[in-house]
Structures are given as structure tokens and as C-alpha cells.
Amino acid sequence: MAEGPASRAVAELRRRIVMNELTPGTLLTELGLAGDLACSQAAVREALLRLEGEGLVLRSGRQGTTVTDLDADTAAEILDLRRRIELRGARRGARRAGAGDILALRRIQAAMEQAAAAGDAWAVLERDMDLHLALFRLSGLHAMGPILARCILHTHRFRLWAPWHRRPLGETARRHVPILEALEAGDAAALARELAGHLDTMVDRGVAAA
């Protein structure tokens, strides 16, 4: 089924915000976005409501809608929450993963490598989210999935906003290989260890806490 205009607007505005093409504090108007995105104001209004639910915009009545702020303290709290959720999921998921699950994860990682080779930073980020969420779904903790998705999104947004956190796209893709190897081995302890190391080196925590 083809995406509707509101879904397309959500996807494009999410990309612009996370990639910091729309910077914190930017004022967004329904009329301006409708012209820019070639859709109706109703579609933009729906898109902004959904983005507000993701914490990417703040709607303040007569004051309008703005892109939410970024700060290091909030980023550190989000990363700590993400770490707790993912590690708990990894320990459960390692006992539940089947050959088909591992193959699907390998395909996502391969797609991430292809996007990196093409220099497509947004596609790398999308595949990164796909991989981490697919890995977490193996835990069966489905109610936590939307919370984790939001944490991942904001972690990437902060990482891209702060240039000292960035690394080459190919390196970003390859960092997932040891995680998948531990999962394939069925080693829950190794999986948790690899995932913890991955998350702990995602951003410079010393800078984030400064």
C-alpha cells in the first residue's frame, strides 16, 4: 500500500530534523511546509502531531510549532535509558533467536554496508534503527519497542548534531558485525557485552556530560 501524504511528510520532516537540516528552535508553519512538501495543510498538521509524539517538535498554540531543543544532559539520560532497554532485550533475545531471525538481521546489516558505500548517511541511520529494533523484537518485550525507537531516534539526532561524535559511515555499519556474531553463537553474555560496548562508544560521554 502506498504511503499517504501525511506519512510522506512525517518521513521527510523526521529526516530533516534528525539530520539537523531543521535546527533546534526553528519555527515551522503549516502553510510554509505545505508549499515546501507539496501537500495539504491538513497533511502537514497530522505530520506535526505525529512528530510531536516522537519528541521532535513542540506545538505551543498561538506561538506555533518549533523543532525541539537538544542538550547534552537530555542526550545522556536518553542513552542511559536506551542502554537499559536494549541490554535487557538482548539477554532474552539471545535465547529466542532462530536461523531466520539471524538471516534477516544479516540482510539489514548488509543493506547498511551498501548504504555506507553509497555515502547515504540517512539510509545508514535508518538501517541502524531497523537492525536495533529487529534485534530487540526477539526479546518479546513488545510494549517497550516504541520507547526504544524514540530513544534510538534521539540518540542519532544528538550524535549528528555534535560533530565530535561522528565516524565514517563504513565504520558505523561494521560496528554491528560483532553483535550479530554473538547472537549467532547463542551467547547471551557475549551479546550483552558487545551491545554494551557498542552503545557506550556511540557518543563521547565525557563531552555529553560536560
C-alpha positions in Angstrom: 0.0 0.0 0.0 1.4 3.4 -1.0 2.1 5.9 1.8 -0.3 8.8 2.2 0.7 12.5 2.1 0.9 12.8 5.9 3.2 9.7 6.2 5.4 11.1 3.5 5.5 14.5 5.3 6.4 12.7 8.5 9.2 10.8 6.9 10.7 13.9 5.2 10.4 16.2 8.3 11.8 13.5 10.5 14.8 13.2 8.2 15.4 16.9 8.1 15.2 17.2 11.9 17.4 14.3 12.7 19.9 15.3 10.1 19.8 18.8 11.5 18.7 20.4 8.3 15.9 21.8 10.5 17.8 23.0 13.6 16.6 23.3 17.2 14.2 26.2 17.7 13.3 26.5 14.0 9.7 27.8 13.7 7.5 25.6 11.4 4.3 26.8 9.8 1.7 24.6 8.3 1.3 26.9 5.2 5.1 27.0 4.6 5.6 23.3 5.0 2.6 22.5 2.8 4.2 24.5 0.0 7.6 23.1 0.6 6.4 19.4 0.7 3.7 19.8 -2.0 0.9 18.6 0.2 -2.1 19.9 2.0 -2.1 21.8 5.3 -4.2 19.0 6.8 -1.4 16.5 5.9 1.2 18.8 7.5 -1.0 19.2 10.6 -1.2 15.4 11.0 2.5 15.0 10.4 3.4 17.6 13.0 1.1 15.9 15.6 2.9 12.6 14.9 6.3 14.3 15.2 5.3 15.9 18.5 4.6 12.4 19.7 8.2 11.5 18.8 9.5 14.5 20.7 10.9 16.1 17.6 8.7 19.2 17.5 6.8 21.2 20.2 3.4 22.7 19.4 2.6 25.7 21.5 -0.8 27.1 20.4 -0.5 30.6 19.1 3.3 30.5 19.4 3.4 28.0 16.7 5.4 24.8 16.3 9.1 24.7 16.7 11.8 22.0 16.4 12.7 20.8 19.9 15.9 21.7 21.6 19.0 19.5 22.0 21.1 19.4 25.1 23.8 17.1 26.4 22.1 16.3 29.7 18.9 15.0 27.9 21.0 13.1 25.5 22.9 11.3 28.3 19.6 10.4 30.0 18.2 9.0 26.7 21.3 7.0 26.1 21.2 5.5 29.6 17.5 4.5 29.1 18.3 3.1 25.7 21.2 1.1 27.2 19.0 -0.5 29.9 16.2 -1.4 27.5 18.5 -2.9 24.8 20.6 -4.9 27.2 17.6 -6.4 28.9 16.2 -7.3 25.5 19.5 -8.8 24.2 19.7 -11.3 27.1 16.2 -12.5 26.3 16.6 -12.4 22.6 19.7 -14.5 22.5 17.7 -17.4 23.8 14.9 -16.9 21.3 16.6 -16.2 18.0 16.2 -18.7 15.2 18.2 -19.1 12.0 15.6 -17.0 10.1 15.9 -14.1 12.6 19.7 -14.1 12.2 19.4 -14.1 8.4 17.0 -11.2 8.5 19.4 -9.2 10.7 22.4 -10.1 8.4 20.4 -8.7 5.5 19.8 -5.4 7.3 23.5 -5.2 8.2 24.4 -5.8 4.5 22.0 -3.1 3.4 23.6 -0.8 5.9 27.0 -1.6 4.4 25.6 -0.8 0.9 24.2 2.5 2.0 27.6 3.4 3.6 29.4 2.5 0.4 27.0 4.8 -1.5 27.6 7.6 1.0 23.9 7.8 2.1 24.1 8.8 5.7 20.3 8.8 6.2 19.9 5.3 4.8 22.7 4.1 7.1 20.8 5.6 10.1 17.5 4.1 9.0 19.1 0.6 8.6 20.8 1.1 12.0 17.4 1.7 13.6 15.9 -1.3 11.7 18.7 -3.6 13.0 18.5 -2.5 16.6 14.7 -2.7 16.7 14.6 -6.1 14.9 17.2 -7.4 17.5 15.1 -6.1 20.3 11.9 -7.6 19.0 13.4 -11.0 19.6 13.1 -10.4 23.3 9.3 -10.4 23.1 9.1 -7.2 25.1 6.9 -5.6 22.5 5.4 -2.8 24.8 8.9 -1.4 25.1 9.5 -1.2 21.3 8.1 2.3 20.8 10.0 3.7 23.7 13.3 2.2 22.3 12.5 3.5 18.9 12.2 7.0 20.3 15.4 6.7 22.3 17.3 5.5 19.2 16.0 8.4 17.1 17.1 11.0 19.6 20.4 9.3 20.2 21.1 9.7 16.5 19.9 13.2 16.4 22.3 14.2 19.1 25.2 12.3 17.6 24.7 14.1 14.3 24.2 17.4 15.9 27.5 17.2 17.7 30.3 16.7 15.1 32.8 15.2 17.6 30.5 12.1 17.8 30.7 11.3 14.1 32.6 8.5 12.4 32.9 7.2 8.8 29.8 5.5 7.5 31.5 2.3 6.7 32.8 2.0 10.3 29.3 2.7 11.6 28.0 -0.2 9.6 30.8 -2.6 10.5 30.4 -2.0 14.2 27.3 -4.2 14.2 29.2 -7.3 13.0 30.4 -8.5 16.4 26.9 -8.1 17.8 25.4 -10.4 15.2 28.2 -12.9 15.6 27.5 -13.1 19.3 23.8 -13.6 18.6 24.5 -16.3 16.0 26.7 -18.1 18.6 23.7 -18.0 21.0 26.0 -16.5 23.7 23.7 -14.1 25.7 26.6 -12.8 27.8 28.7 -12.0 24.8 25.8 -10.4 23.0 25.1 -8.2 26.0 28.8 -7.3 26.3 29.2 -6.5 22.6 26.0 -4.4 22.6 27.0 -2.6 25.7 30.4 -1.7 24.2 28.6 -0.6 21.0 26.3 1.8 22.9 29.0 3.1 25.3 31.1 4.2 22.4 28.3 5.6 20.3 28.9 9.1 21.7 31.6 10.7 23.8 30.0 10.5 27.2 32.6 12.9 28.7 31.5 15.6 26.2 27.8 14.8 26.7 28.1 15.2 30.4 30.1 18.5 30.2 
